[in-house]
Amino acid sequence: MAVLRVVLDQVNDVVDADQAEAARSLVAGLAATAPQKCSIEAIVPSGGSEPVVEGADSVHRLTLARRELAAAWQLGVVSGVGGGMIHAPSLFAPLAKHDRANDYDQTVVTVWDLRAWSAPEQLPRASVLWQRGMLKRVAKHADAVVVPTHAMAEQLSGLGRFGDRIRVIPGAVADGFAIPPDAVPRRIALGAAGRYVVSTGVAADLEPVFAAAVDARADAFVLDAPDGAAPGIAAAAAAAGLMAPRVHVLGRLDAPDRGSLLGGALAFVAADPTPAWPWRLIEALTAGVPVVAVDNGVHRDVLADGGPLVAPDGFTDAVRDAAGNGARRLSVLAADRSRAYSWSGSAERVWALHAEL
């Protein structure tokens, strides 16, 4: 029996919880699409509180905790992991010299975010250094590297000697993401009782979004804001004429709150131009929310015809349309585009990739 061994990070320790959720959703998709005589083993750090990995037939728990494991793997110390077909749904991966031809060992690594190279100021310095160090190991030892968009594949090709090893496999929303039955009280608890738009991005990207909110007579919610970002975002809002308390700066919400907030928005405005998989944009599509996105390679790949792609100075007109006559049309386009993304579809491509290798 062939065993696909999937490296899982720990939700309680990982910096990017979206990637941890995606990994677990991928495992469920792999289980649902597994070819005959194929099984799945989860590779997990020691400790943690996850006794069961849904979809995995077995769990291989390592002797090192997550923090120590990340440091060891950055140095190429991968003892105790074993070989076989290894799929890492992030840069958290055991990368060392191996023999694919004779021992049938293979390692595939996924890169969701290239901000450590394009916008390192948005990340902690330790995270930037770790990601850059791990990508060097990917270039040296990975049999394939997965990115979620063609635009990111093109950018990644300039960061190392990857040759023909780059593959494009998109992500999807986490399993179970939806607008919950108690969405209205959740919105009220978040301060979203009236008209509002939702966006992501740093202060420098958001001023045109705030101007669009002023034009639409709406509040603005900023999701996934890092610690310490609120004063800069508030200043950008004030410069656009949107004053407190109409600006709401939030960190990462849990899935029910995200679904509730997105489900009641006039529009989701994807203002972040960085080369990273846009998790909230995909969730907005799934919720059937009109999406307006800044025109760049990632958004062209992901959104396609699911909503308007505009320059930042086009946000006002696009949001005005989304909040008015174009609301139903854009909602339908978003929901239709969301059907292009599923973990079962991504999982089938992962199985095919490992079979190819």
CORPE-V728868 format. One line per field, one symbol per residue. psi: psi as a letter, one per 20 degrees, with the letter a starting at -180 (. if undefined). A space follows every 50 residues. Layout:
# CORPE-V728868
psi=???
This chain:
# CORPE-V728868
psi=pppooppprphihqgnhghgggghhggghhhhjprqkprpppoqrrbrjn hpophphrpopriqrgghgggghhijokqigrbaopoojainqoorprnh ghikqqppqpoipjhihhmhiiqqhhggggggghhhhghhiqhqppqiqh ghgghhhijrnickipqooraaqqpiprorhkhghggghijmibpqqqrq rrghiighghhhgghjlqrppoqkprpiigghghghghhijoqqkipooq bprrghhghgghhjqhqponiojqnqpnghghhgghikppppqporgghg gghdkjrpprrhiigggghgghidhjggghgggghghhiipqhgggghhg ghghhg.
